[in-house]
């Protein structure tokens, strides 16, 4: 969404966002966030901004499973339709903002539909907490988490389950090495852990007694079968409102941590890193440059989430 907002500002066009609910995003925008402001501020003035909460078939991503039928309506309703595959192609080879804008301009004539979960255009990630204000239910969840944090707390996002790339490139041993460095620098260091793997919680709690803080939430519906028991840790299901609210609460909690270590190949970790000041957050990885975010390693890899949204420019 921030990519679409940044692009709308730069090309000076109104923006309408369709928040598409599906199995990968089982919550309405209003379940997670307060209403967006009705205008985008730009150097040239204010641009109309609107959002629709929808599960309508016509806005679904055309796939083999739905016989690509949504594409029939989309081609009739819009002058240009850009899919995630189109955007990946436009992102290669890597380019700066001005070069990327020149690549996109020929596709931004008339009514344009961009259907993606990809961070496809440069934006100021530090503005995320200001653009997206938590809803009242999410704020109540934050009230149980934020008091746990101290100036010595380091946030950890250790992604596992279905994200094999994170498990491969961000092994637990690499996180423990980063934690050891944190403790050497600050003997009072504690760690707020967000993970989708109960075994990670158990391992770190046993190895670092008294230092590991976790979400007080219960296991939510839609979590993987391996995490269905009531254990410490964060297990949010994408397909239900409670799970998505827990995920957003974890996101804002990790943003509030003074320091942060995230997982490779995780757009969730990328969002947290982007909101931190330079030098206070990184991606834990076995790759040579551990300070690179996933955006810098491979911009096209940000489509690792199931969340797809439609952006309508006119």
GIDAKA-V643517 format. One record per pair of residues at least 6 apart in sequence whose ideal C-beta (glycine too) atoms are under 8 Angstrom apart, sorted by the first residue. I is the first residue (numbers start at 0). J is the second residue. If there is no record, write none. Layout:
# GIDAKA-V643517
i: [I I]
j: [J J]
This chain:
# GIDAKA-V643517
i: [0 0 0 0 0 1 1 1 1 1 1 1 2 2 2 2 2 2 3 3 3 3 3 3 4 4 4 4 4 5 5 5 5 6 6 6 6 7 7 7 7 7 7 8 8 8 8 8 9 10 10 10 10 11 11 11 12 12 12 12 13 13 13 13 13 13 14 14 14 14 14 14 14 14 15 15 15 15 15 15 15 16 16 16 16 16 16 16 16 16 17 17 17 17 17 17 17 17 18 18 18 18 18 18 18 18 19 19 19 19 19 19 19 20 20 20 20 20 21 21 21 21 22 22 22 23 23 23 23 23 23 24 24 24 24 24 25 25 25 25 25 25 25 25 26 26 26 26 27 27 28 28 29 29 30 30 30 30 30 31 31 31 31 31 31 32 32 32 32 32 32 33 33 33 34 35 35 35 36 37 37 37 38 38 38 38 39 39 39 39 56 56 56 57 57 57 57 58 58 58 58 59 59 60 60 60 60 60 61 61 61 61 61 61 70 73 73 73 74 76 76 77 77 77 77 77 78 78 78 78 79 79 79 79 79 79 79 80 80 80 81 81 81 81 81 81 82 82 83 83 83 83 83 83 85 86 86 86 86 87 87 87 89 89 89 89 89 90 90 90 90 91 93 94 96 96 99 99 100 103 107 109 110 110 110 111 111 111 112 112 112 113 113 113 113 113 114 114 114 114 115 115 115 115 116 116 116 116 116 116 116 116 117 117 117 118 118 118 118 118 124 124 124 124 125 125 127 127 127 127 128 128 128 133 133 133 133 134 136 137 137 137 137 140 140 140 140 141 141 141 143 144 144 144 144 144 144 145 145 147 147 148 148 148 148 148 148 149 149 150 151 151 151 151 151 152 152 152 152 152 152 152 152 153 153 153 153 153 153 153 153 153 153 153 154 154 154 154 154 154 154 154 154 154 154 155 155 155 155 155 155 155 155 155 155 156 156 156 156 156 156 156 156 156 156 156 157 157 157 157 157 157 157 157 157 158 158 158 158 158 158 158 158 158 158 159 159 159 159 159 159 160 160 160 160 160 161 162 162 162 162 164 164 164 165 165 165 165 168 168 168 168 168 169 169 169 169 169 169 169 169 170 171 171 171 173 173 173 174 174 175 175 177 177 177 178 178 178 178 181 181 181 182 182 188 189 189 189 190 190 190 190 190 191 191 191 191 191 192 192 192 192 192 192 192 192 193 193 193 193 193 193 194 194 194 195 195 195 195 195 195 196 196 196 197 197 197 197 197 197 197 199 200 200 200 200 200 201 201 203 204 204 213 213 213 214 214 214 214 214 214 216 216 216 216 217 218 218 218 218 218 218 219 219 219 219 219 219 219 220 220 220 220 220 221 221 221 221 221 221 222 222 222 222 223 226 226 233 233 235 235 235 235 235 236 237 237 237 246 250 250 250 253 253 254 254 254 257 258 258 258 259 259 259 259 259 259 260 260 260 260 261 261 261 261 261 261 261 261 261 262 262 262 263 263 263 263 263 263 264 264 264 265 265 266 266 266 266 267 268 268 269 269 269 269 269 271 272 272 272 272 273 273 281 281 282 282 282 282 282 282 283 284 286 293 293 294]
j: [16 130 131 308 310 118 122 123 124 126 127 130 117 118 119 120 121 122 14 16 113 120 308 310 14 39 48 122 130 120 121 122 123 100 103 120 312 13 14 39 46 48 312 39 40 41 42 46 100 100 104 107 312 41 43 46 46 107 312 313 46 47 48 49 312 313 39 46 47 48 49 310 311 312 48 49 50 51 310 311 313 35 48 49 50 51 308 309 310 311 50 51 53 58 308 309 310 311 24 27 28 50 51 52 53 308 53 54 58 59 307 308 309 26 27 52 53 54 54 59 305 307 237 238 305 237 238 304 305 306 307 237 243 305 306 307 221 236 237 238 239 240 242 243 239 240 243 244 52 240 50 52 52 134 134 136 240 243 244 133 134 137 243 244 247 131 132 133 134 137 247 132 133 134 50 48 50 130 48 47 48 49 45 46 47 48 45 46 47 48 65 68 69 69 72 73 76 69 73 114 309 65 69 69 82 83 114 307 67 68 69 70 73 82 80 80 112 114 80 110 112 109 110 111 112 311 108 109 110 111 106 107 108 109 110 111 112 111 112 114 106 111 112 113 114 115 114 115 114 115 116 117 302 307 106 113 115 117 119 117 299 302 99 102 103 106 119 99 119 298 299 299 298 102 120 121 120 121 120 120 312 313 311 312 313 311 312 313 309 310 311 119 309 310 311 312 307 308 309 310 302 307 308 310 266 301 302 304 305 306 307 308 299 301 302 266 269 294 298 301 270 272 273 274 273 274 254 270 273 274 251 254 274 141 247 248 251 244 244 244 247 248 251 216 244 245 248 248 251 252 215 191 214 215 248 249 252 252 255 191 212 191 212 252 255 256 257 187 189 257 185 187 188 189 257 188 189 190 191 212 256 257 258 178 181 188 189 190 191 256 257 258 259 260 190 191 193 252 253 254 256 258 259 260 271 174 178 190 191 192 193 194 259 260 261 193 194 253 259 260 261 262 265 267 268 271 169 171 174 192 193 194 196 199 262 165 166 169 194 195 262 264 265 267 268 165 166 194 195 196 199 195 196 223 225 226 223 262 264 265 303 263 264 303 262 263 264 265 263 264 284 285 286 261 262 263 264 282 283 284 285 285 199 202 203 283 284 285 260 283 203 206 260 281 283 188 190 207 260 188 190 258 188 210 210 210 211 212 203 207 210 211 212 212 213 252 253 256 199 200 203 211 212 213 232 233 213 214 233 249 252 253 200 232 233 222 223 226 233 234 235 225 226 232 225 226 228 230 231 232 234 232 211 213 230 231 232 230 231 211 211 231 231 232 233 232 233 245 248 249 252 233 234 235 245 229 226 227 228 229 230 234 234 235 236 239 241 242 245 236 238 239 241 242 235 236 237 238 239 242 234 235 236 242 234 232 234 245 249 242 243 245 246 249 242 243 246 305 267 267 270 271 259 271 271 274 275 279 275 279 280 271 272 275 279 280 281 280 281 282 283 267 268 269 271 272 280 281 282 283 268 282 283 282 283 284 286 293 296 293 300 303 293 303 293 301 303 304 304 282 293 282 292 293 294 301 280 280 281 282 292 292 294 289 290 289 290 291 292 293 296 289 291 296 300 301 301]
